[in-house]
Amino acid sequence: MKCPTRGLERTARRAGFTLVEIIVTIAIVGLMLASVTQILTTVRMSRDSIHNIQEVQLAGPAIMDLIERDMRGLVTTNVPTANHLRVVNRVLLGEDADRVDFLSETDSLIPNLEYEFPMRADVNEVGYCLRINPEDDRFLEMYRRESFGVDEESFTGGVYTFLHDRVRSFDIEIYENDGPEEEPIDEWGMDSTDPETQGLPASLKITLILELSPRLLREQLAIARVDKQIVTYSRVVRLPEAMRVAEDQIPRLNVPVPPDDSGDPIGGGGDDPEGAADGGGLGNGGDGRGQGGDGAGRGQGGNDGSLDVPKSTTIGG
């Protein structure tokens, strides 16, 4: 007769796991979790890299389109050649950081709030400039300057709108004439005594270099190599030949004024071809009571170019 106690002891011994089996199981589960974590990290970094590429691909062309649109609206009517265009050759952090200023007929992007209702001007002072990024001195910040209307200081003042904060370089090359052998000029409109650099050139080549920025700096442990890419955008803006005229050939508006009791036009600007130039702006000329004494628009007060202003509308970056 068999003893039932021995069968129960054998069954109890076979019901548990050995230490080797437990260690192998833990190792397999750990490898699976590590693989899943690595896959999730790779997917998140790929998502961020795609976002960065799309952001720069949208921001770069948007900035270049904005510059080209403003330059296509260059205003020369009733404006002396010294105020047509100014390009300053600047260097910051060892890279090109040029500045350009001009008058444009592009409608104001920033409304003027000095009046009862927000107002926008049809002709404005526009410019593009850079400064060192105060939060990261490896990069430059880019701003768009806009001054409401036109005043005597065509290249200063106004409101600065933030565009991008990871700019590597902004270079403008000026070509005085057309032709494949024409050499570029670094500055334009800086010397009032040099008639060769006054008025408008034949074309400008604008080059903008941006660097991709990591999207989640505090969440991802590593930065993918694609996030360190540098993207270069170039565009050539050719100015119409009809606008590249000498000082004495600039189109000037002759606005008729009602006569006074003696029959003579008020202001005396009707028969004076140089009356429009005496005003210094876009208004009608005159020696006394005409409309050209103070220019056509009221310039909006701003800073003097130091760019110590809060950020306004953001376009990328």
C-alpha positions as CSV (number, residue, x, y, z in Angstrom):
1,M,0.0,0.0,0.0
2,K,1.4,3.4,-1.1
3,C,1.8,6.2,1.3
4,P,-0.2,9.4,0.2
5,T,2.2,11.8,2.0
6,R,5.0,11.1,-0.5
7,G,2.8,12.0,-3.5
8,L,1.8,15.3,-1.9
9,E,5.5,16.2,-1.3
10,R,6.5,15.5,-4.9
11,T,3.6,17.7,-6.2
12,A,4.5,20.6,-3.9
13,R,8.2,20.5,-5.1
14,R,7.2,20.7,-8.8
15,A,4.6,23.7,-8.3
16,G,7.2,26.5,-7.8
17,F,9.8,28.3,-10.1
18,T,13.5,28.0,-9.7
19,L,15.8,31.0,-9.1
20,V,17.2,30.6,-12.6
21,E,13.8,30.8,-14.2
22,I,12.9,33.9,-12.3
23,I,16.1,35.7,-13.3
24,V,15.7,34.7,-17.0
25,T,12.1,36.0,-17.0
26,I,13.1,39.3,-15.4
27,A,15.9,39.8,-18.0
28,I,13.5,39.1,-20.9
29,V,10.9,41.6,-19.5
30,G,13.6,44.2,-19.0
31,L,14.9,43.9,-22.5
32,M,11.3,44.3,-23.8
33,L,10.7,47.4,-21.8
34,A,14.1,48.9,-22.8
35,S,13.2,48.3,-26.5
36,V,9.8,49.9,-26.1
37,T,11.3,52.9,-24.4
38,Q,13.9,53.3,-27.1
39,I,11.3,53.1,-29.8
40,L,9.1,55.8,-28.0
41,T,12.1,58.1,-27.6
42,T,13.1,57.8,-31.3
43,V,9.5,58.5,-32.4
44,R,9.3,61.6,-30.2
45,M,12.6,62.9,-31.4
46,S,11.5,62.3,-35.0
47,R,8.3,64.2,-34.3
48,D,10.2,67.1,-32.9
49,S,12.7,67.1,-35.8
50,I,9.9,67.2,-38.4
51,H,8.3,70.0,-36.5
52,N,11.5,72.0,-36.4
53,I,12.1,71.5,-40.2
54,Q,8.6,72.6,-41.0
55,E,8.8,75.6,-38.7
56,V,12.0,76.9,-40.3
57,Q,10.8,76.0,-43.8
58,L,7.7,78.2,-43.1
59,A,9.5,81.0,-41.2
60,G,12.3,81.5,-43.7
61,P,10.2,81.9,-46.8
62,A,7.7,84.0,-44.9
63,I,10.4,86.5,-43.9
64,M,11.8,86.6,-47.4
65,D,8.3,87.1,-48.9
66,L,7.7,89.9,-46.4
67,I,11.0,91.6,-47.4
68,E,10.3,91.2,-51.1
69,R,6.7,92.5,-50.8
70,D,7.9,95.6,-49.0
71,M,10.7,96.2,-51.6
72,R,8.3,95.8,-54.5
73,G,6.4,98.7,-53.0
74,L,9.3,101.1,-53.0
75,V,8.2,104.8,-53.3
76,T,10.2,107.4,-55.2
77,T,7.6,109.9,-56.2
78,N,8.2,113.3,-54.5
79,V,11.1,111.7,-52.6
80,P,14.7,112.9,-53.1
81,T,17.2,110.2,-54.1
82,A,19.0,110.4,-50.7
83,N,15.8,109.0,-49.1
84,H,15.1,106.2,-51.6
85,L,17.1,103.4,-50.1
86,R,19.8,102.9,-47.5
87,V,21.8,99.7,-47.0
88,V,24.3,99.6,-44.0
89,N,27.0,96.9,-44.0
90,R,27.2,95.6,-40.4
91,V,28.9,92.7,-38.8
92,L,27.8,91.1,-35.5
93,L,29.3,87.9,-33.9
94,G,31.6,87.7,-36.9
95,E,28.7,87.3,-39.4
96,D,26.9,89.7,-41.8
97,A,24.1,91.6,-40.1
98,D,23.2,94.2,-42.7
99,R,20.5,96.8,-42.3
100,V,18.1,98.1,-45.0
101,D,15.7,101.0,-44.8
102,F,13.4,102.5,-47.5
103,L,9.9,104.0,-48.1
104,S,7.2,101.5,-49.1
105,E,3.6,101.8,-50.2
106,T,2.7,98.6,-48.3
107,D,-0.1,99.3,-45.9
108,S,0.8,99.5,-42.3
109,L,1.0,96.1,-40.5
110,I,0.9,97.9,-37.1
111,P,-2.1,100.2,-36.6
112,N,-1.4,103.7,-35.2
113,L,-3.3,104.1,-31.9
114,E,-2.6,107.7,-31.3
115,Y,-6.0,108.7,-32.8
116,E,-9.5,108.0,-31.7
117,F,-9.6,105.0,-34.1
118,P,-6.8,102.7,-35.2
119,M,-5.3,104.1,-38.4
120,R,-3.1,102.6,-41.1
121,A,-1.0,104.6,-43.6
122,D,-0.7,103.9,-47.3
123,V,3.0,104.9,-47.3
124,N,5.4,104.0,-44.5
125,E,9.0,103.9,-43.5
126,V,10.1,100.3,-43.5
127,G,13.4,98.6,-42.5
128,Y,15.0,95.3,-41.5
129,C,17.8,95.1,-38.9
130,L,19.4,92.6,-36.5
131,R,20.8,92.6,-33.0
132,I,22.5,90.0,-30.8
133,N,20.1,87.6,-29.1
134,P,20.1,88.6,-25.4
135,E,19.1,85.0,-24.3
136,D,21.7,83.2,-26.5
137,D,24.6,85.2,-27.8
138,R,25.4,82.6,-30.5
139,F,22.5,83.9,-32.6
140,L,21.0,87.1,-33.9
141,E,17.5,88.4,-33.6
142,M,15.8,89.9,-36.7
143,Y,13.3,92.8,-36.5
144,R,11.1,94.7,-39.0
145,R,10.9,98.4,-38.5
146,E,7.8,100.3,-39.5
147,S,7.1,104.0,-39.0
148,F,3.6,105.4,-39.6
149,G,3.6,107.7,-42.6
150,V,6.7,109.6,-43.7
151,D,8.7,112.2,-41.8
152,E,12.0,114.0,-42.2
153,E,13.9,111.2,-40.6
154,S,13.1,108.4,-43.1
155,F,15.6,105.9,-41.7
156,T,15.0,106.1,-37.9
157,G,12.2,105.8,-35.4
158,G,9.1,103.6,-35.6
159,V,8.0,100.3,-34.1
160,Y,10.1,97.2,-34.3
161,T,8.4,93.8,-34.8
162,F,10.2,90.6,-33.9
163,L,10.7,88.1,-36.7
164,H,13.2,85.4,-35.7
165,D,15.6,84.7,-32.9
166,R,18.0,82.1,-34.4
167,V,19.5,84.1,-37.3
168,R,23.0,83.2,-38.3
169,S,23.5,85.8,-41.1
170,F,21.7,88.4,-43.1
171,D,23.6,89.7,-46.1
172,I,22.5,92.2,-48.8
173,E,24.5,92.6,-52.0
174,I,23.7,95.6,-54.2
175,Y,24.2,95.6,-58.0
176,E,24.3,99.1,-59.5
177,N,23.8,97.9,-63.0
178,D,22.7,94.7,-64.8
179,G,25.2,92.3,-66.2
180,P,26.9,89.0,-65.3
181,E,30.2,90.8,-64.6
182,E,28.8,93.4,-62.3
183,E,30.5,93.5,-58.9
184,P,28.4,93.7,-55.8
185,I,28.4,96.7,-53.5
186,D,28.2,96.4,-49.7
187,E,26.6,99.7,-48.8
188,W,24.2,102.1,-50.5
189,G,23.0,105.6,-49.8
190,M,25.4,106.2,-46.9
191,D,27.4,109.0,-48.6
192,S,25.3,111.9,-49.6
193,T,28.1,113.4,-51.6
194,D,28.4,110.3,-53.8
195,P,25.8,110.4,-56.6
196,E,26.7,106.9,-57.7
197,T,25.2,105.4,-54.6
198,Q,22.1,107.5,-54.4
199,G,18.6,106.6,-55.7
200,L,17.9,103.0,-56.5
201,P,20.3,100.2,-57.8
202,A,19.5,97.7,-60.5
203,S,19.0,94.8,-58.1
204,L,19.6,93.4,-54.6
205,K,20.6,89.9,-53.6
206,I,19.3,89.1,-50.1
207,T,20.7,86.1,-48.2
208,L,19.2,84.9,-44.9
209,I,20.7,82.0,-42.9
210,L,18.6,80.4,-40.1
211,E,19.4,77.5,-37.7
212,L,16.9,74.9,-36.7
213,S,15.9,75.1,-33.0
214,P,15.1,72.1,-30.7
215,R,11.5,72.1,-29.9
216,L,11.5,70.4,-26.4
217,L,14.8,71.3,-24.7
218,R,13.8,70.0,-21.3
219,E,12.0,66.9,-22.2
220,Q,14.3,65.2,-24.7
221,L,17.7,63.9,-23.5
222,A,19.5,64.3,-26.8
223,I,19.3,66.6,-29.7
224,A,19.2,64.9,-33.1
225,R,21.7,65.9,-35.7
226,V,19.0,67.2,-38.0
227,D,18.1,69.8,-35.3
228,K,21.5,71.4,-35.9
229,Q,21.0,72.0,-39.6
230,I,21.6,75.5,-41.0
231,V,19.2,76.6,-43.8
232,T,20.1,79.3,-46.3
233,Y,17.6,81.3,-48.2
234,S,18.5,83.6,-51.1
235,R,16.4,85.9,-53.2
236,V,17.1,88.5,-55.9
237,V,14.9,91.6,-56.1
238,R,15.2,93.5,-59.3
239,L,14.0,97.1,-59.2
240,P,12.2,98.6,-62.3
241,E,14.4,100.7,-64.5
242,A,11.7,103.4,-64.7
243,M,12.3,104.1,-61.0
244,R,16.1,104.4,-61.4
245,V,16.1,108.1,-62.4
246,A,18.2,111.1,-61.6
247,E,17.2,113.7,-59.1
248,D,15.8,116.1,-61.7
249,Q,13.7,113.4,-63.3
250,I,11.9,112.2,-60.2
251,P,8.1,112.3,-60.7
252,R,6.6,115.0,-58.5
253,L,2.9,115.5,-57.8
254,N,1.4,118.9,-58.5
255,V,-1.7,119.1,-56.5
256,P,-4.0,122.0,-57.6
257,V,-5.0,124.4,-54.9
258,P,-8.0,126.8,-54.9
259,P,-7.1,130.5,-55.7
260,D,-7.4,133.3,-53.2
261,D,-9.4,136.5,-53.7
262,S,-6.6,137.9,-56.0
263,G,-6.8,134.9,-58.3
264,D,-3.3,133.5,-57.4
265,P,-3.1,130.0,-56.1
266,I,-2.7,129.7,-52.3
267,G,0.8,128.6,-51.4
268,G,2.4,129.5,-54.8
269,G,3.3,125.9,-55.5
270,G,1.3,125.5,-58.7
271,D,3.9,126.9,-61.1
272,D,7.1,126.0,-59.1
273,P,8.5,122.7,-60.3
274,E,10.8,122.6,-57.3
275,G,8.1,123.3,-54.8
276,A,7.5,119.7,-54.1
277,A,11.1,119.0,-53.2
278,D,11.1,121.9,-50.7
279,G,8.7,120.2,-48.4
280,G,11.0,117.2,-47.9
281,G,8.1,114.7,-47.9
282,L,5.3,113.5,-50.1
283,G,3.1,116.6,-49.8
284,N,2.5,119.4,-52.2
285,G,5.2,122.0,-52.5
286,G,4.9,125.6,-51.5
287,D,6.7,128.5,-49.9
288,G,4.3,129.4,-47.2
289,R,0.8,127.9,-46.8
290,G,1.2,124.9,-49.1
291,Q,0.9,121.3,-47.9
292,G,4.5,120.2,-48.4
293,G,6.1,122.0,-45.5
294,D,5.9,119.1,-43.1
295,G,5.6,116.1,-45.4
296,A,2.6,114.0,-46.2
297,G,2.3,111.9,-43.1
298,R,3.0,112.1,-39.4
299,G,5.7,109.8,-38.3
300,Q,5.0,107.6,-35.3
301,G,7.5,108.0,-32.5
302,G,9.7,105.1,-31.6
303,N,13.2,104.3,-30.4
304,D,16.3,105.5,-32.1
305,G,17.4,102.1,-33.5
306,S,18.7,100.5,-30.3
307,L,15.8,97.9,-30.5
308,D,15.1,98.1,-26.8
309,V,11.4,97.4,-27.5
310,P,9.0,94.6,-26.6
311,K,8.4,91.9,-29.1
312,S,5.3,92.4,-31.2
313,T,3.9,90.2,-34.0
314,T,5.9,87.0,-34.3
315,I,6.7,85.2,-37.7
316,G,8.3,82.0,-36.9
317,G,11.2,81.2,-34.5
